[in-house]
């Protein structure tokens, strides 16, 4: 089985200073294996490391990071096959999340939405992990 770690280039405009988390916490942004791309939980932190106050902006930023990972692998959101999102105060924030999701994700992957009591940093409201499929399964 061939496994490839997707590296986010230093100075990437979308990720900015947040790429330090990969080394600090010892994980990869994404891993390619058996024709699938496994994207780690992605949060809506700005490139400068600050956390927006709204679920809408956090969702938009998290999805933009997922789009960037997909772009680095010559894919787009239509390649998503399975997504899981984790939500703090799910009942309060789900409408804003859903509104942004509907605008940004036109594909129809499976999607599991889970309410949680908290995420890695105070102020984070959503984290999104995803699996995408390559059109050429031999990758």
Backbone as JSON, one array per atom type, in Angstrom:
{
  "sequence": "XXXXXXXXXXXXXXXXXXXXXXXXXXXXXXXXXXXXXXXXXXXXXXXXXXXXXXXXXXXXXXXXXXXXXXXXXXXXXXXXXXXXXXXXXXXXXXXXXXXXXXXXXXXXXXXXXXXXXXXXXXXXXXXXXXXXXXXXXXX",
  "N": [[0.85, -1.18, 0.0], [0.61, 2.14, -0.9], [1.4, 5.1, 0.71], [1.02, 8.54, 1.02], [2.02, 11.56, 2.37], [0.45, 14.65, 2.5], [1.88, 17.72, 2.06], [1.7, 20.98, 3.31], [2.73, 23.79, 1.71], [5.33, 25.94, 2.95], [4.56, 29.23, 3.89], [2.12, 29.27, 2.66], [-0.71, 30.95, 1.56], [-3.36, 30.51, 2.42], [-3.21, 28.9, 4.72], [-1.19, 30.12, 6.24], [0.39, 31.1, 9.26], [-0.66, 29.02, 10.67], [0.19, 26.5, 9.98], [2.11, 25.55, 11.69], [0.92, 24.01, 13.62], [0.76, 21.38, 12.69], [3.32, 20.25, 13.0], [3.74, 20.8, 15.73], [1.71, 19.32, 17.03], [2.05, 16.88, 15.9], [0.88, 15.71, 13.45], [-0.54, 15.17, 10.16], [-1.76, 17.31, 7.55], [-3.19, 16.05, 5.58], [-3.52, 12.75, 4.19], [-2.74, 10.59, 1.56], [-4.0, 7.54, 0.42], [-4.58, 4.42, -1.07], [-6.26, 5.4, -3.18], [-7.77, 7.29, -1.92], [-8.17, 10.42, -0.18], [-7.44, 11.44, 2.94], [-8.44, 13.85, 5.04], [-7.38, 15.71, 7.72], [-8.99, 16.83, 10.79], [-10.14, 20.07, 10.42], [-9.94, 23.46, 11.19], [-11.5, 26.71, 11.61], [-9.51, 28.84, 11.74], [-7.92, 31.94, 11.25], [-5.35, 32.88, 8.83], [-3.43, 34.29, 10.23], [-3.57, 33.17, 12.67], [-5.56, 33.93, 14.44], [-8.87, 33.57, 15.86], [-12.02, 33.71, 14.44], [-15.12, 35.25, 15.55], [-17.62, 34.35, 14.67], [-19.75, 31.63, 13.64], [-20.22, 31.42, 10.95], [-17.98, 32.63, 9.67], [-15.93, 31.02, 10.68], [-16.67, 28.53, 9.63], [-16.5, 29.06, 6.88], [-13.73, 29.6, 6.64], [-12.62, 27.13, 7.49], [-13.62, 25.42, 5.5], [-12.39, 26.63, 3.31], [-9.73, 25.97, 3.79], [-9.87, 23.2, 3.52], [-10.58, 23.11, 0.81], [-8.18, 24.12, -0.21], [-6.33, 22.11, 0.44], [-7.41, 20.06, -1.13], [-7.02, 21.27, -3.64], [-4.21, 21.28, -3.77], [-3.82, 18.65, -4.29], [-4.84, 18.39, -6.79], [-7.63, 18.25, -6.89], [-11.14, 18.99, -6.25], [-13.96, 20.27, -4.34], [-15.94, 18.59, -5.26], [-14.9, 16.08, -5.16], [-15.2, 15.16, -2.6], [-16.27, 12.58, -0.47], [-17.01, 11.74, 2.04], [-17.78, 13.4, 5.0], [-17.23, 14.73, 8.21], [-18.4, 16.78, 10.75], [-17.75, 18.67, 13.67], [-19.35, 20.25, 16.32], [-19.55, 22.95, 18.55], [-21.94, 23.96, 20.89], [-24.14, 23.13, 19.27], [-26.92, 23.43, 18.59], [-27.31, 26.16, 18.65], [-25.51, 27.1, 16.7], [-25.85, 25.64, 14.35], [-27.68, 26.56, 12.27], [-26.27, 28.8, 11.05], [-23.9, 27.53, 10.24], [-24.97, 25.65, 8.44], [-26.0, 27.3, 6.45], [-23.66, 28.44, 5.29], [-22.35, 26.1, 4.49], [-24.14, 25.13, 2.55], [-23.81, 27.05, 0.55], [-21.1, 26.69, -0.17], [-20.53, 23.98, -0.63], [-21.39, 22.14, -3.16], [-21.42, 19.59, -4.0], [-22.6, 16.31, -3.0], [-21.69, 14.79, -0.55], [-21.54, 12.07, 1.9], [-22.44, 13.1, 5.17], [-21.73, 13.65, 8.48], [-22.87, 15.11, 11.41], [-21.82, 16.24, 14.48], [-22.37, 17.05, 17.84], [-20.32, 18.64, 20.24], [-18.64, 19.22, 23.4], [-16.49, 20.93, 23.43], [-13.62, 22.22, 21.61], [-10.17, 22.13, 20.41], [-9.09, 24.69, 21.02], [-10.12, 27.5, 23.0], [-12.98, 29.26, 21.91], [-13.16, 28.16, 19.38], [-15.61, 26.92, 17.18], [-16.32, 25.03, 15.3], [-15.14, 22.07, 13.7], [-13.88, 20.37, 10.92], [-13.59, 17.33, 9.27], [-12.56, 15.3, 6.51], [-13.03, 13.02, 3.74], [-11.83, 12.38, 0.56], [-12.16, 11.19, -2.8], [-10.0, 10.07, -5.34], [-10.23, 10.55, -8.86], [-8.86, 8.74, -10.41], [-8.32, 5.78, -9.29], [-5.91, 4.46, -8.98], [-3.99, 6.0, -7.8]],
  "CA": [[0.0, 0.0, 0.0], [1.36, 3.38, -1.01], [0.86, 6.19, 1.52], [1.7, 9.81, 0.74], [1.61, 12.67, 3.23], [0.3, 15.92, 1.79], [2.57, 18.81, 2.75], [1.25, 22.34, 3.01], [3.96, 24.57, 1.5], [5.59, 27.05, 3.85], [4.13, 30.49, 3.32], [0.84, 29.12, 1.98], [-1.56, 32.09, 1.91], [-4.58, 30.08, 3.09], [-2.88, 28.37, 6.05], [-0.36, 31.08, 6.97], [1.15, 30.63, 10.42], [-1.32, 27.88, 11.33], [0.83, 25.22, 9.63], [2.94, 25.1, 12.8], [0.16, 23.02, 14.4], [1.04, 20.03, 12.2], [4.53, 19.78, 13.67], [3.56, 20.89, 17.18], [0.84, 18.26, 17.51], [2.47, 15.63, 15.28], [-0.07, 15.12, 12.51], [-0.5, 15.68, 8.79], [-2.99, 17.95, 7.07], [-3.9, 15.04, 4.81], [-2.74, 11.59, 3.77], [-3.31, 9.89, 0.42], [-3.8, 6.09, 0.48], [-5.58, 3.57, -1.74], [-7.2, 6.16, -3.99], [-8.54, 8.21, -1.09], [-7.46, 11.47, 0.52], [-7.97, 11.6, 4.29], [-8.12, 15.21, 5.48], [-7.51, 15.83, 9.17], [-9.9, 17.84, 11.3], [-9.71, 21.4, 9.98], [-10.66, 24.49, 11.93], [-11.63, 28.02, 10.98], [-8.57, 29.84, 12.27], [-7.37, 32.78, 10.18], [-3.94, 32.63, 8.5], [-2.57, 34.9, 11.27], [-3.75, 32.4, 13.9], [-6.69, 34.38, 15.25], [-10.12, 32.82, 15.7], [-13.19, 34.58, 14.26], [-16.19, 35.08, 16.53], [-18.87, 33.81, 14.13], [-19.75, 30.3, 13.05], [-20.18, 31.58, 9.51], [-16.6, 32.85, 9.22], [-15.14, 29.82, 11.0], [-17.02, 27.5, 8.65], [-15.93, 29.48, 5.59], [-12.27, 29.42, 6.69], [-12.32, 25.69, 7.54], [-13.87, 24.88, 4.17], [-11.36, 27.16, 2.41], [-8.53, 25.15, 4.01], [-10.13, 21.9, 2.89], [-10.46, 23.36, -0.63], [-6.76, 24.29, -0.54], [-5.73, 20.76, 0.47], [-7.88, 19.39, -2.34], [-6.34, 21.9, -4.78], [-2.83, 20.81, -3.79], [-3.88, 17.29, -4.83], [-5.54, 18.48, -8.08], [-9.03, 17.88, -6.68], [-11.98, 20.07, -5.74], [-14.94, 19.77, -3.37], [-16.77, 17.52, -5.84], [-14.24, 14.81, -4.84], [-15.52, 14.75, -1.24], [-17.2, 11.46, -0.38], [-17.45, 11.59, 3.42], [-17.38, 14.53, 5.82], [-17.74, 14.76, 9.59], [-18.15, 18.07, 11.39], [-17.92, 18.68, 15.12], [-19.92, 21.56, 16.6], [-19.78, 23.43, 19.9], [-23.27, 24.6, 20.95], [-24.67, 22.75, 17.96], [-28.27, 23.94, 18.3], [-27.19, 27.59, 18.42], [-24.69, 27.43, 15.55], [-26.13, 24.84, 13.16], [-28.24, 27.33, 11.14], [-25.22, 29.56, 10.37], [-23.04, 26.55, 9.59], [-25.69, 25.07, 7.3], [-26.1, 28.33, 5.4], [-22.37, 28.52, 4.61], [-22.13, 24.79, 3.86], [-24.97, 25.05, 1.34], [-23.2, 27.92, -0.48], [-19.76, 26.27, -0.56], [-20.42, 22.56, -0.99], [-22.46, 21.77, -4.09], [-21.41, 18.12, -4.08], [-23.45, 15.72, -1.97], [-21.03, 13.69, 0.15], [-22.16, 11.75, 3.18], [-22.01, 14.13, 6.14], [-22.15, 13.4, 9.85], [-22.75, 16.32, 12.23], [-21.73, 15.79, 15.87], [-22.24, 18.09, 18.85], [-19.26, 18.38, 21.22], [-18.6, 20.24, 24.46], [-15.42, 21.88, 23.16], [-12.59, 21.84, 20.64], [-8.79, 22.28, 20.89], [-8.82, 26.04, 21.54], [-11.32, 28.26, 23.34], [-13.47, 30.1, 20.82], [-13.45, 27.37, 18.18], [-17.0, 26.49, 17.16], [-16.51, 23.94, 14.36], [-13.98, 21.39, 13.12], [-14.39, 19.55, 9.82], [-12.67, 16.35, 8.69], [-13.17, 14.85, 5.26], [-12.38, 12.02, 2.88], [-12.09, 12.61, -0.85], [-11.75, 10.1, -3.67], [-9.34, 10.46, -6.59], [-10.92, 9.96, -10.02], [-8.03, 7.63, -10.84], [-8.1, 5.03, -8.06], [-4.59, 3.87, -8.9], [-3.11, 6.92, -7.06]],
  "C": [[0.89, 1.24, 0.0], [0.65, 4.47, -0.2], [1.7, 7.43, 1.26], [1.13, 10.87, 1.68], [1.55, 13.95, 2.41], [0.94, 17.01, 2.64], [1.97, 20.14, 2.34], [2.52, 23.17, 2.86], [4.11, 25.71, 2.51], [5.19, 28.35, 3.15], [2.82, 30.41, 2.56], [-0.12, 30.2, 2.47], [-2.8, 31.68, 2.69], [-4.29, 29.64, 4.53], [-2.04, 29.33, 6.88], [0.41, 30.44, 8.1], [0.53, 29.4, 11.08], [-0.71, 26.54, 10.96], [1.73, 24.71, 10.75], [2.24, 24.05, 13.65], [0.47, 21.6, 13.96], [2.26, 19.46, 12.91], [4.34, 19.76, 15.18], [2.76, 19.71, 17.74], [1.1, 16.92, 16.84], [1.43, 14.96, 14.4], [0.07, 15.77, 11.15], [-1.82, 16.34, 8.44], [-3.85, 16.94, 6.33], [-2.94, 13.93, 4.42], [-3.49, 10.92, 2.63], [-2.98, 8.4, 0.54], [-4.93, 5.39, -0.25], [-6.66, 4.35, -2.48], [-8.07, 7.12, -3.21], [-7.63, 9.24, -0.45], [-8.16, 11.69, 1.85], [-7.5, 12.94, 4.82], [-8.4, 15.31, 6.97], [-8.53, 16.89, 9.55], [-9.33, 19.23, 11.03], [-10.58, 22.44, 10.66], [-10.64, 25.81, 11.18], [-10.8, 29.09, 11.64], [-8.02, 30.63, 11.09], [-5.89, 32.46, 9.96], [-2.99, 33.23, 9.53], [-2.73, 34.21, 12.62], [-4.92, 32.81, 14.76], [-7.95, 33.59, 14.91], [-11.28, 33.81, 15.55], [-14.26, 34.27, 15.3], [-17.4, 34.33, 15.99], [-18.7, 32.41, 13.54], [-19.64, 30.4, 11.53], [-18.74, 31.75, 9.01], [-15.73, 31.64, 9.52], [-15.42, 28.71, 10.0], [-16.4, 27.81, 7.3], [-14.42, 29.24, 5.57], [-11.89, 27.94, 6.72], [-12.53, 25.07, 6.16], [-12.84, 25.39, 3.17], [-10.06, 26.36, 2.57], [-8.69, 23.77, 3.39], [-10.02, 22.04, 1.37], [-8.99, 23.48, -1.04], [-6.04, 22.95, -0.52], [-6.14, 19.99, -0.78], [-7.17, 19.95, -3.57], [-4.9, 21.41, -4.9], [-2.73, 19.39, -4.36], [-4.63, 17.23, -6.16], [-6.98, 17.95, -8.0], [-9.82, 19.14, -6.33], [-13.05, 19.45, -4.85], [-15.85, 18.68, -3.95], [-16.17, 16.14, -5.57], [-14.57, 14.32, -3.43], [-16.55, 13.62, -1.25], [-17.75, 11.28, 1.03], [-16.9, 12.74, 4.24], [-18.0, 14.36, 7.2], [-17.41, 16.13, 10.15], [-18.55, 17.98, 12.86], [-18.27, 20.1, 15.52], [-20.08, 21.81, 18.09], [-21.11, 24.17, 19.88], [-24.02, 24.39, 19.64], [-26.03, 23.38, 17.64], [-28.24, 25.45, 18.03], [-26.53, 27.89, 17.07], [-25.03, 26.67, 14.26], [-26.76, 25.65, 12.02], [-27.18, 28.12, 10.37], [-24.26, 28.66, 9.63], [-23.71, 26.03, 8.32], [-25.81, 26.04, 6.14], [-24.8, 28.41, 4.6], [-22.09, 27.23, 3.86], [-22.89, 24.7, 2.55], [-24.38, 25.9, 0.21], [-21.9, 27.34, -1.02], [-19.65, 24.84, -1.07], [-21.62, 22.18, -1.85], [-22.53, 20.26, -4.28], [-22.28, 17.58, -2.95], [-22.74, 14.52, -1.33], [-21.87, 13.23, 1.33], [-21.63, 12.77, 4.18], [-22.59, 13.79, 7.49], [-21.88, 14.65, 10.67], [-22.86, 15.9, 13.69], [-21.58, 17.0, 16.79], [-21.19, 17.69, 19.87], [-19.26, 19.5, 22.26], [-17.5, 21.27, 24.23], [-14.46, 21.33, 22.13], [-11.23, 22.24, 21.2], [-8.47, 23.65, 21.5], [-10.13, 26.71, 21.91], [-11.71, 29.17, 22.17], [-13.75, 29.35, 19.54], [-14.87, 26.82, 18.28], [-17.23, 25.29, 16.27], [-15.16, 23.38, 13.93], [-14.53, 20.41, 12.1], [-13.29, 18.61, 9.34], [-13.36, 15.76, 7.47], [-12.35, 13.75, 4.59], [-12.81, 12.33, 1.46], [-11.59, 11.41, -1.64], [-11.11, 10.67, -4.93], [-10.1, 9.83, -7.75], [-10.17, 8.75, -10.56], [-7.63, 6.84, -9.6], [-6.72, 4.41, -7.94], [-3.6, 4.75, -8.14], [-2.93, 6.48, -5.65]]
}
